[in-house]
């Protein structure tokens, strides 16, 4: 399975970041790494991120290793089938970018 690198920028997102991370943890496709880039938040964002990183080694702040890169804003959430549906598009056609609508 291909590795998907999820890039999530974060700045003072303590009230949202847990939901964003939880939506990634709930993905039906599980071969991912989540790289959360904290931009010197002055709230508890970093503490929350570190707690998740301690519980799941796929979450952290390091260099991306995935074949695909997915961006997730810290105040957004994904439906569980987001990655699996988008990867199907890559497998069926020769495209470089896949995006989706939002609710």
Secondary structure, DSSP 8 states (H G I E B T S, - for coil): ---EEEEEEESS-TTTHHHHHHHHHT-S---EEEEEEE---SSSHHHHHHHHHHH-TTEESS----SEEEE--TT----TTHHHHHHHHHHHS--S-------
